Amino acid sequence: MTKPADYYVLQRVYEIGFCEYATDTVVFIDEEPISFEREYSNAKAEEIVNYSLAEAVYYAQEKLGPDAVGIIDSNGSPYVDYQAFNAIPYENEEEIVNE
């Protein structure tokens, strides 16, 4: 089996008030997690999603090199620019059963 990516990023964004957000972003490199937790105010959702991902991707690329490829699990956020981060979206591999 080939390794699909060099690192994995799990990101969740929570709206905590009017134009206020909290992000939990975890980077896994060889199953070693590094967590980035931030709070933002007076910001748009798309700005904080990509800013917090940029921080995580920068960390991973500093460790692994600029050509490292990541998988980003952002809970289906429409704001993620996967090409900018040299990453692919996480796809849930659960089997869909039709009833």
For each residue, the residues with C-beta under 8 A, 3 or more apart:
1:
2:
3: 6
4: 71 88
5: 8 69 70 71 87 88
6: 3 29 60 64 68 69 70
7: 27 28 29 60 63 64 68 70 71
8: 5 27 28 70 71 73 90
9: 25 26 27 28 53 56 57 60 70 71 72 73 74 87
10: 25 26 28 73
11: 23 24 25 26 49 52 53 56 72 73 74 75 77
12: 23 24 25 74 75
13: 21 22 23 45 48 49 52 74 75 77
14: 21 22 23 24
15: 20 21 45
16: 20 21 22 39
17: 20 41
18:
19: 41 42 43 44
20: 15 16 17 39 40 41 42
21: 13 14 15 16 39 40 43 45 48
22: 13 14 16 37 38 39 40
23: 11 12 13 14 36 37 38 39 40 48 49 52
24: 11 12 14 35 36 37
25: 9 10 11 12 35 36 37 38 52 53 55 56
26: 9 10 11 33 34 35 36 56
27: 7 8 9 33 34 35 36 56 59 60
28: 7 8 9 10 31 32 33
29: 6 7 32 34 60 63 64
30:
31: 28
32: 28 29
33: 26 27 28
34: 26 27 29 59
35: 24 25 26 27
36: 23 24 25 26 27 52 55 56 59
37: 22 23 24 25
38: 22 23 25 48 52 55
39: 16 20 21 22 23
40: 20 21 22 23 43 47 48 51
41: 17 19 20
42: 19 20
43: 19 21 40 47 48
44: 19 47 48
45: 13 15 21 48 49 79
46: 49 50 79
47: 40 43 44 50 51
48: 13 21 23 38 40 43 44 45 51 52
49: 11 13 23 45 46 52 53 74 77 79 80
50: 46 47 53 54 79 80 81 84
51: 40 47 48 54 55
52: 11 13 23 25 36 38 48 49 55 56
53: 9 11 25 49 50 56 57 72 74 80 85
54: 50 51 57 58 85
55: 25 36 38 51 52 58 59
56: 9 11 25 26 27 36 52 53 59 60
57: 9 53 54 60 61 70 85 86 87
58: 54 55 61 62
59: 27 34 36 55 56 62 63
60: 6 7 9 27 29 56 57 63 64 68 70
61: 57 58 64 65 66 68
62: 58 59
63: 7 29 59 60 68
64: 6 7 29 60 61 68
65: 61 68
66: 61
67: 86
68: 6 7 60 61 63 64 65 86
69: 5 6 86 87 88
70: 5 6 7 8 9 57 60 85 86 87 88
71: 4 5 7 8 9 87 88 89 90
72: 9 11 53 80 82 85 87 88 89 90
73: 8 9 10 11 89 90
74: 9 11 12 13 49 53 77 80 89 90
75: 11 12 13
76:
77: 11 13 49 74 80
78:
79: 45 46 49 50
80: 49 50 53 72 74 77 85 89
81: 50 84 85
82: 72 85 87 88 89
83: 86
84: 50 81
85: 53 54 57 70 72 80 81 82
86: 57 67 68 69 70 83
87: 5 9 57 69 70 71 72 82
88: 4 5 69 70 71 72 82
89: 71 72 73 74 80 82
90: 8 71 72 73 74
91:
92:
93:
94:
95:
96:
97:
98:
99:
